[in-house]
Structures are given as C-alpha cells and as structure tokens.
Amino acid sequence: MREAAFDKARRLLSEARVSVLRANSVQIEARVRGDSAQLYRTGYERDWYCSCPHAAKTTRCSHVLALQLVWLRPEDRP
C-alpha cells in the first residue's frame, strides 16, 4: 500500500530530512532528502514548488507538505 503524501511528509520531518536554507517574510528555500536519498529543492516564492518529478503532477508533493509543516502556523497548514 502506498503511503499517503501527508503521512510521508510527517515521516520526512520526523526523520530530520528537511533543511531550511534561507527564509524571510516572503520566501523560503529548503532541501528535502527523499526516500532514494535524492535532494529536492523545495520552497515558496509566490507559490510552493519542488524539484521532484511528482511535483509536476501535483502542487502537494510530500516534500512541499513537509516544508509546510515546518513553515506554516498550525491553523494555515493543509
């Protein structure tokens, strides 16, 4: 059974795979280490983005969701 994106995001966060590189009031840049040890460029600048192949199909990949768990206030999280 495939792991749901939000569950995977929480696991990535609990496994310390999210590294925030820079952040300010309007943008954030991070790297998220995926399950295959691949590093994905993830962040926010006018919209959420991720360099993973899955992000081309959806704006809610697990890497973006993991970063949102770090960055957003609880009431703003998906």
N, CA and C atoms as an extended XYZ file, in Angstrom:
234
Properties=species:S:1:pos:R:3:atomname:S:1:resname:S:1:resid:I:1 pbc="F F F"
N         0.840       -1.191        0.000 N   MET     1
C         0.000        0.000        0.000 CA  MET     1
C         0.880        1.248        0.000 C   MET     1
N         0.534        2.184       -0.834 N   ARG     2
C         1.301        3.414       -0.966 CA  ARG     2
C         1.033        4.346        0.217 C   ARG     2
N         2.085        4.961        0.692 N   GLU     3
C         1.998        5.898        1.811 CA  GLU     3
C         1.359        7.208        1.335 C   GLU     3
N         0.369        7.704        2.075 N   ALA     4
C        -0.289        8.970        1.732 CA  ALA     4
C         0.723       10.111        1.844 C   ALA     4
N         0.558       11.134        1.001 N   ALA     5
C         1.509       12.250        0.941 CA  ALA     5
C         1.682       12.937        2.290 C   ALA     5
N         0.592       13.171        3.013 N   PHE     6
C         0.716       13.863        4.307 CA  PHE     6
C         1.428       12.985        5.321 C   PHE     6
N         1.157       11.684        5.316 N   ASP     7
C         1.853       10.762        6.226 CA  ASP     7
C         3.339       10.711        5.905 C   ASP     7
N         3.663       10.698        4.622 N   LYS     8
C         5.067       10.700        4.219 CA  LYS     8
C         5.737       12.009        4.630 C   LYS     8
N         5.034       13.119        4.487 N   ALA     9
C         5.579       14.424        4.888 CA  ALA     9
C         5.919       14.433        6.371 C   ALA     9
N         5.034       13.915        7.185 N   ARG    10
C         5.302       13.855        8.632 CA  ARG    10
C         6.496       12.953        8.923 C   ARG    10
N         6.611       11.839        8.185 N   ARG    11
C         7.756       10.943        8.375 CA  ARG    11
C         9.048       11.628        7.959 C   ARG    11
N         9.053       12.317        6.813 N   LEU    12
C        10.250       13.033        6.369 CA  LEU    12
C        10.685       14.051        7.424 C   LEU    12
N         9.737       14.729        7.999 N   LEU    13
C        10.041       15.710        9.033 CA  LEU    13
C        10.585       15.028       10.289 C   LEU    13
N         9.951       13.955       10.721 N   SER    14
C        10.399       13.263       11.941 CA  SER    14
C        11.762       12.610       11.758 C   SER    14
N        12.132       12.304       10.517 N   GLU    15
C        13.443       11.728       10.225 CA  GLU    15
C        14.488       12.802        9.923 C   GLU    15
N        14.161       14.051       10.192 N   ALA    16
C        15.065       15.203       10.021 CA  ALA    16
C        15.595       15.317        8.596 C   ALA    16
N        14.727       15.164        7.622 N   ARG    17
C        15.118       15.245        6.217 CA  ARG    17
C        14.851       16.613        5.601 C   ARG    17
N        14.343       17.553        6.372 N   VAL    18
C        14.033       18.898        5.882 CA  VAL    18
C        15.091       19.862        6.396 C   VAL    18
N        15.766       20.559        5.481 N   SER    19
C        16.781       21.548        5.853 CA  SER    19
C        16.405       22.893        5.250 C   SER    19
N        16.069       23.841        6.092 N   VAL    20
C        15.747       25.194        5.625 CA  VAL    20
C        17.066       25.914        5.371 C   VAL    20
N        17.244       26.411        4.158 N   LEU    21
C        18.483       27.078        3.777 CA  LEU    21
C        18.421       28.575        4.009 C   LEU    21
N        17.285       29.172        3.649 N   ARG    22
C        17.089       30.601        3.906 CA  ARG    22
C        15.604       30.892        3.935 C   ARG    22
N        15.266       31.903        4.712 N   ALA    23
C        13.854       32.262        4.843 CA  ALA    23
C        13.742       33.719        5.251 C   ALA    23
N        12.690       34.346        4.759 N   ASN    24
C        12.332       35.683        5.209 CA  ASN    24
C        10.814       35.785        5.148 C   ASN    24
N        10.282       36.956        5.236 N   SER    25
C         8.825       37.104        5.329 CA  SER    25
C         8.076       36.772        4.037 C   SER    25
N         8.764       36.686        2.901 N   VAL    26
C         8.074       36.433        1.634 CA  VAL    26
C         8.545       35.190        0.884 C   VAL    26
N         9.628       34.578        1.326 N   GLN    27
C        10.095       33.382        0.634 CA  GLN    27
C        10.850       32.466        1.583 C   GLN    27
N        10.912       31.206        1.177 N   ILE    28
C        11.662       30.206        1.922 CA  ILE    28
C        12.283       29.256        0.913 C   ILE    28
N        13.501       28.824        1.197 N   GLU    29
C        14.173       27.840        0.354 CA  GLU    29
C        14.680       26.728        1.257 C   GLU    29
N        14.442       25.500        0.839 N   ALA    30
C        14.845       24.357        1.635 CA  ALA    30
C        15.289       23.210        0.737 C   ALA    30
N        15.917       22.230        1.352 N   ARG    31
C        16.215       20.964        0.689 CA  ARG    31
C        15.539       19.876        1.494 C   ARG    31
N        14.938       18.944        0.789 N   VAL    32
C        14.308       17.799        1.433 CA  VAL    32
C        14.929       16.539        0.829 C   VAL    32
N        15.416       15.672        1.699 N   ARG    33
C        16.008       14.419        1.234 CA  ARG    33
C        14.913       13.381        1.093 C   ARG    33
N        14.710       12.906       -0.119 N   GLY    34
C        13.684       11.917       -0.393 CA  GLY    34
C        14.104       10.522        0.041 C   GLY    34
N        13.231        9.557       -0.173 N   ASP    35
C        13.497        8.182        0.229 CA  ASP    35
C        14.666        7.559       -0.525 C   ASP    35
N        14.912        8.021       -1.733 N   SER    36
C        16.025        7.480       -2.515 CA  SER    36
C        17.324        8.250       -2.253 C   SER    36
N        17.342        9.069       -1.208 N   ALA    37
C        18.475        9.911       -0.813 CA  ALA    37
C        18.688       11.082       -1.764 C   ALA    37
N        17.816       11.237       -2.738 N   GLN    38
C        17.872       12.375       -3.646 CA  GLN    38
C        17.501       13.650       -2.891 C   GLN    38
N        18.226       14.727       -3.137 N   LEU    39
C        17.895       16.019       -2.535 CA  LEU    39
C        17.012       16.803       -3.491 C   LEU    39
N        15.906       17.321       -2.966 N   TYR    40
C        14.981       18.107       -3.770 CA  TYR    40
C        14.966       19.542       -3.273 C   TYR    40
N        15.012       20.476       -4.211 N   ARG    41
C        14.903       21.900       -3.904 CA  ARG    41
C        13.426       22.208       -3.731 C   ARG    41
N        13.085       22.720       -2.587 N   THR    42
C        11.691       22.959       -2.228 CA  THR    42
C        11.581       24.341       -1.607 C   THR    42
N        10.441       24.993       -1.795 N   GLY    43
C        10.299       26.294       -1.175 CA  GLY    43
C         9.026       27.014       -1.557 C   GLY    43
N         9.043       28.296       -1.238 N   TYR    44
C         7.913       29.168       -1.538 CA  TYR    44
C         8.451       30.503       -2.022 C   TYR    44
N         7.938       30.941       -3.171 N   GLU    45
C         8.177       32.284       -3.691 CA  GLU    45
C         7.020       32.578       -4.634 C   GLU    45
N         5.994       33.176       -4.120 N   ARG    46
C         4.709       33.416       -4.800 CA  ARG    46
C         3.848       32.166       -4.885 C   ARG    46
N         4.469       30.994       -4.837 N   ASP    47
C         3.755       29.723       -4.806 CA  ASP    47
C         4.730       28.649       -4.324 C   ASP    47
N         4.192       27.535       -3.855 N   TRP    48
C         5.019       26.423       -3.387 CA  TRP    48
C         5.592       25.691       -4.591 C   TRP    48
N         6.846       25.227       -4.476 N   TYR    49
C         7.476       24.492       -5.563 CA  TYR    49
C         8.366       23.379       -5.012 C   TYR    49
N         8.651       22.418       -5.867 N   CYS    50
C         9.566       21.336       -5.537 CA  CYS    50
C        10.180       20.829       -6.833 C   CYS    50
N        11.421       20.422       -6.773 N   SER    51
C        12.109       19.932       -7.967 CA  SER    51
C        11.909       18.434       -8.210 C   SER    51
N        11.111       17.764       -7.384 N   CYS    52
C        10.893       16.329       -7.566 CA  CYS    52
C        10.014       16.060       -8.789 C   CYS    52
N        10.113       14.868       -9.370 N   PRO    53
C         9.293       14.549      -10.543 CA  PRO    53
C         7.789       14.550      -10.251 C   PRO    53
N         7.406       14.218       -9.032 N   HIS    54
C         5.992       14.166       -8.679 CA  HIS    54
C         5.359       15.562       -8.647 C   HIS    54
N         6.149       16.578       -8.367 N   ALA    55
C         5.629       17.947       -8.256 CA  ALA    55
C         5.051       18.449       -9.576 C   ALA    55
N         5.483       17.896      -10.687 N   ALA    56
C         4.924       18.305      -11.980 CA  ALA    56
C         3.468       17.865      -12.112 C   ALA    56
N         3.077       16.840      -11.359 N   LYS    57
C         1.716       16.312      -11.423 CA  LYS    57
C         0.796       16.924      -10.366 C   LYS    57
N         1.374       17.418       -9.285 N   THR    58
C         0.572       17.962       -8.191 CA  THR    58
C         1.356       19.048       -7.472 C   THR    58
N         0.678       19.986       -6.856 N   THR    59
C         1.364       21.021       -6.064 CA  THR    59
C         1.503       20.600       -4.607 C   THR    59
N         1.051       19.383       -4.296 N   ARG    60
C         1.084       18.944       -2.904 CA  ARG    60
C         1.927       17.682       -2.743 C   ARG    60
N         3.145       17.684       -3.258 N   CYS    61
C         4.016       16.536       -3.057 CA  CYS    61
C         4.417       16.477       -1.578 C   CYS    61
N         4.897       15.347       -1.158 N   SER    62
C         5.239       15.160        0.259 CA  SER    62
C         6.369       16.079        0.704 C   SER    62
N         7.251       16.478       -0.215 N   HIS    63
C         8.366       17.361        0.138 CA  HIS    63
C         7.862       18.761        0.479 C   HIS    63
N         6.926       19.264       -0.320 N   VAL    64
C         6.309       20.566       -0.033 CA  VAL    64
C         5.503       20.483        1.259 C   VAL    64
N         4.747       19.415        1.427 N   LEU    65
C         3.955       19.261        2.652 CA  LEU    65
C         4.854       19.221        3.888 C   LEU    65
N         5.998       18.563        3.797 N   ALA    66
C         6.933       18.521        4.934 CA  ALA    66
C         7.435       19.921        5.263 C   ALA    66
N         7.771       20.693        4.241 N   LEU    67
C         8.222       22.068        4.476 CA  LEU    67
C         7.097       22.917        5.059 C   LEU    67
N         5.875       22.721        4.591 N   GLN    68
C         4.747       23.460        5.149 CA  GLN    68
C         4.552       23.140        6.624 C   GLN    68
N         4.821       21.922        7.038 N   LEU    69
C         4.715       21.566        8.462 CA  LEU    69
C         5.717       22.352        9.300 C   LEU    69
N         6.868       22.662        8.707 N   VAL    70
C         7.882       23.457        9.405 CA  VAL    70
C         7.526       24.931        9.387 C   VAL    70
N         7.068       25.418        8.248 N   TRP    71
C         6.969       26.846        7.998 CA  TRP    71
C         5.641       27.487        8.379 C   TRP    71
N         4.544       26.796        8.135 N   LEU    72
C         3.231       27.405        8.343 CA  LEU    72
C         2.747       27.274        9.777 C   LEU    72
N         1.983       28.238       10.214 N   ARG    73
C         1.328       28.141       11.519 CA  ARG    73
C         0.336       26.995       11.463 C   ARG    73
N         0.081       26.329       12.564 N   PRO    74
C        -0.843       25.179       12.552 CA  PRO    74
C        -2.187       25.472       11.894 C   PRO    74
N        -2.730       26.642       12.081 N   GLU    75
C        -4.043       26.953       11.507 CA  GLU    75
C        -3.977       27.175        9.991 C   GLU    75
N        -2.773       27.364        9.417 N   ASP    76
C        -2.620       27.572        7.980 CA  ASP    76
C        -2.175       26.310        7.244 C   ASP    76
N        -1.891       25.250        7.972 N   ARG    77
C        -1.393       24.016        7.339 CA  ARG    77
C        -2.506       23.316        6.582 C   ARG    77
N        -2.114       22.571        5.537 N   PRO    78
C        -3.125       21.844        4.740 CA  PRO    78
C        -3.799       20.751        5.526 C   PRO    78
